[in-house]
């Protein structure tokens, strides 16, 4: 049966995913940005309260994956902090200006990770040549690649996922983006050993008083009186579908 990784934005979501049967978690903040580095407080609380493996993401900002020297220094500090807390893995990705893996920086990341399993995240889907990127990441020693097959969703990218998986003995190719109970068997049939899902839904705020005309968000139409959470029912349904 394929391993199920759930993307969690915070402690409550992580506890829900663990209880519902997730095998491993990716821990992030900032769902609207596609996942940024969690805070120190969240990292400590998750490390203390979770029993299953948790791999925090290290991503200092949204946008592209070509970082300034200052941003990369921040990333290295975050990786060291996560390592010293005792997490078994970390999720990261760095590209150069030409859309290739930034190998000098990946070498520094691998050295800093010092025994942690490194997942290269969906920065892979922004690479110029996925097969060359696979060769680069194989050489770097990462444990897995999280990818949608360079498409908007993993279901659309399943042909490339299948080919990457066939070519790669290591790293593991893990399907992510739009993985749901109704399509998860597609990735098993493509030969993939791991899948990644947010298993998410929105939950209404408990606030009765709701201030109108004022927003903390820059996105037009964003609803600040709901939040993105892990659905225990969706995690359980994914596990059931994976069992066939």
C-alpha positions in Angstrom: 0.0 0.0 0.0 1.3 3.5 -0.9 2.4 5.7 2.0 0.1 8.7 2.6 1.6 12.1 3.5 -0.7 14.9 4.6 0.2 18.6 4.3 -0.7 20.3 7.6 -0.9 24.0 8.4 -0.5 24.0 12.2 -0.7 21.9 15.3 -4.5 21.2 15.2 -4.3 20.0 11.6 -1.3 17.8 12.4 -3.1 16.1 15.3 -6.2 15.6 13.2 -4.2 14.0 10.4 -2.3 11.7 12.7 -5.5 10.5 14.4 -7.2 9.9 11.0 -4.4 7.6 9.9 -1.8 9.6 8.0 1.6 7.9 7.7 3.7 11.1 7.6 3.1 14.9 7.7 4.5 17.9 5.9 4.2 20.8 8.3 3.8 24.3 6.8 2.4 27.7 7.5 0.6 30.1 5.1 -1.7 28.0 2.9 -2.4 31.0 0.7 1.3 31.1 -0.3 1.5 27.4 -1.0 3.3 26.7 2.3 6.0 28.6 4.2 8.3 27.7 7.1 6.3 27.1 10.3 7.0 29.2 13.4 9.4 28.1 16.2 6.4 27.7 18.6 4.5 25.4 16.2 7.7 23.4 15.4 8.3 22.8 19.1 4.7 21.9 19.9 4.4 19.5 16.9 7.7 17.8 17.9 6.4 17.3 21.4 2.9 16.1 20.6 3.1 14.1 17.3 4.2 10.4 17.2 4.3 9.9 13.4 7.1 11.4 11.2 6.8 15.1 10.5 8.9 16.9 7.8 8.6 20.7 8.1 9.0 22.8 5.0 11.7 25.4 4.8 10.5 28.2 2.4 11.1 31.8 3.5 8.6 33.4 1.2 6.1 32.8 -1.6 6.9 33.3 -5.2 9.8 31.7 -7.1 12.5 29.4 -5.7 15.5 31.5 -6.7 16.6 33.1 -3.5 18.8 36.0 -2.5 21.9 35.3 -0.3 20.1 36.7 2.7 17.0 34.4 2.1 19.3 31.4 1.7 21.1 32.2 4.9 17.7 32.3 6.6 16.8 28.9 5.1 20.1 27.4 6.4 19.3 28.7 9.9 15.8 27.2 9.8 17.2 23.8 8.6 19.7 23.8 11.5 16.9 24.7 14.0 14.6 21.9 12.6 17.5 19.4 12.7 18.4 20.3 16.3 14.7 19.8 17.4 15.1 16.2 16.2 12.7 16.2 13.2 13.4 13.2 10.9 13.1 15.1 7.7 12.8 18.5 6.0 11.2 19.8 2.8 13.0 22.3 0.6 13.7 23.4 -2.9 16.1 25.8 -4.6 16.5 26.7 -8.3 18.9 28.9 -10.3 18.1 31.6 -12.7 17.9 29.2 -15.6 15.3 26.9 -14.1 17.7 24.2 -13.0 18.4 22.8 -9.5 20.8 25.1 -7.7 23.4 22.3 -7.0 25.9 24.4 -5.0 23.1 25.4 -2.6 21.7 21.9 -2.5 25.1 20.6 -1.4 25.0 23.1 1.5 21.4 22.0 2.4 22.3 18.3 2.4 25.3 19.0 4.6 23.3 21.1 7.0 20.4 18.5 7.1 23.0 16.0 8.4 21.1 12.8 8.3 17.6 14.1 7.9 15.6 12.8 4.9 15.4 15.7 2.5 12.3 16.1 0.2 12.7 18.3 -2.8 9.3 20.0 -3.1 7.3 21.2 -6.0 10.0 23.7 -7.1 10.7 20.6 -9.2 7.6 21.5 -11.2 9.1 24.8 -12.2 12.3 23.2 -13.6 13.1 23.6 -17.3 13.9 19.8 -17.8 12.4 17.3 -15.4 14.7 14.5 -16.4 17.8 16.5 -16.0 16.5 17.8 -12.6 15.9 14.1 -11.6 19.6 13.4 -12.4 20.7 16.4 -10.4 18.6 15.5 -7.4 19.7 11.9 -7.6 23.3 13.1 -7.4 22.5 15.4 -4.5 21.1 12.5 -2.4 17.6 13.7 -1.7 15.2 11.1 -0.3 12.2 12.0 -2.5 10.7 14.5 -4.9 7.2 15.9 -4.4 5.8 16.7 -7.9 2.6 17.1 -9.9 4.4 15.9 -13.0 4.9 19.6 -14.0 1.1 20.1 -14.4 -1.5 22.0 -12.5 -2.6 18.7 -10.8 -1.0 15.3 -10.4 -3.8 13.7 -12.2 -3.0 15.8 -15.3 0.7 15.0 -14.9 0.4 11.3 -14.3 2.2 10.3 -17.5 5.3 12.2 -16.5 5.0 10.9 -12.9 4.9 7.3 -14.3 8.0 8.0 -16.4 10.0 9.7 -13.6 9.1 6.8 -11.3 10.3 4.2 -13.9 13.6 6.0 -14.3 14.3 6.6 -10.6 15.6 4.0 -8.2 16.2 6.8 -5.8 14.9 9.4 -4.9 11.2 8.3 -4.4 8.7 10.1 -6.6 5.8 11.3 -4.6 2.6 12.6 -6.3 1.1 15.8 -5.0 -1.4 18.5 -6.0 -5.1 17.6 -6.3 -4.7 14.1 -4.8 -8.1 13.1 -3.5 -9.9 9.9 -2.5 -11.6 9.7 -5.9 -8.3 9.7 -7.9 -5.6 8.4 -5.5 -5.7 4.9 -7.1 -4.5 6.4 -10.3 -1.1 7.0 -8.8 -0.9 3.5 -7.3 -1.6 2.1 -10.8 1.2 4.3 -12.1 3.6 2.5 -9.7 4.1 5.3 -7.2 4.9 4.3 -3.6 4.0 7.6 -1.9 1.2 10.2 -2.3 0.8 13.7 -0.8 -2.5 15.4 -0.1 -3.8 18.4 1.9 -7.0 16.6 2.5 -8.3 20.0 3.2 -11.6 21.8 3.8 -12.6 25.2 5.1 -14.1 25.7 8.6 -16.1 28.7 9.6 -14.8 31.0 12.4 -16.6 30.7 15.8 -16.7 34.5 16.0 -20.2 36.0 16.2 -19.0 39.6 15.8 -17.6 40.1 12.3 -16.1 43.4 11.3 -17.0 44.4 7.8 -14.9 46.7 5.6 -11.6 45.8 7.2 -9.3 43.0 6.0 -5.9 41.7 7.0 -5.5 40.0 3.6 -4.3 41.4 0.3 -6.3 39.0 -1.7 -9.6 40.4 -3.0 -12.6 38.4 -1.7 -10.6 36.4 0.9 -12.7 35.2 3.7 -11.0 35.9 7.0 -13.9 34.2 8.9 -13.0 30.8 7.7 -9.8 28.8 7.8 -8.2 25.9 6.0 -8.1 22.7 8.0 -7.4 19.0 7.5 -10.5 16.9 7.1 -10.3 13.7 9.1 -13.0 12.1 6.9 -10.9 12.8 3.8 -7.7 11.4 5.3 -9.6 8.2 6.3 -11.1 8.0 2.8 -7.6 8.3 1.3 -6.3 5.5 3.5 -9.3 3.3 2.6 -8.8 4.0 -1.2 -5.1 3.2 -0.9 -5.9 -0.2 0.6 -7.9 -0.9 -2.6 
